[in-house]
Amino acid sequence: MRAPPSPRISRPAMYHRWDRITFLHWRYPPEVIGSMLPAGLEVETFDGSAWVGLTPFLMREVRAPLVPALPWLSRFPETNVRTYVRDGRGRTGIWFLSLDAARLPAVLAARATYALPYYWSRMSVRVDGERVGYRCRRRWPGPAGVRCDVDVRLGPPLTEEERDPLAHFLTARYRLFTRIGGRLATAEVAHPDWPLQHVEPLRVDQDLLVGAGLPAPEGSPLAHASPGVPVRVGLWHR
């Protein structure tokens, strides 16, 4: 099964690279997730379950069009809590429950322009051979102290047969939804197919999901990883 095609964004609002990303996913009852969504969105399920993802990664080369990437401001860790939805027109995408980032200017800009629930956090991404460690301690807005400690061991790339429908469902996402001025809005995100690889979670100690209003996840997460992709983010529209 092939992933849905990435959109073509001729006039992006932002350029990014999303590197050293780990996708950790848990099943949730659809009614639990549905109760957290705004009017106009419904849960998109797979195998009868809603899915919630925890995705720590390293943001790099962040810049606006015609502006160079700045060394400190354009490179920082980020960790997202997200779920999968569709709107009344049948368009599928991501609904973010929280986004933690290590640069306060980026947090303020994303809150002001896309109305996304960003938080300023103390964070790091450390790579030691095939091991990657992600750390996050929330600073603002409160409550402070919400955390995420994840350690993983990277494995070989997925074969084409291993890139199954569920892997595509969880990772091939090219649209985000938000609410701006009390109304539903959306923006497209363009990037190549994720080069997915196996990954073994060694430690997952986090309360970001509970901090986002979810019940604590049950069981071990389904895990994928990727070295990363270049990204174009489009302007939001109603």
Buried (B, 14 or more C-beta within 10 A) or exposed (E): EEBEEBEEBEEBBBBBBBBBBBBBBBBBBBEBBBEBBEEEBBBBBBEEBBBBBBBBBBBBBBBEEEEEBEEEEBBBBBBBBBBBBBBEEEEBBBBBBBBBBBBBEBBEBBBEBBBBBBBBBBBEBEEEEEEBBBBBBBBEEEEBEBBBBBBBBBEEBBEEEEBEEBBBBBBBBBBBBBBBEEEBBBBBBBBEBBEBBBBEBEEBEBEBBEBBEBEEBEEEBBBBBBBBBBBBBBBBEE
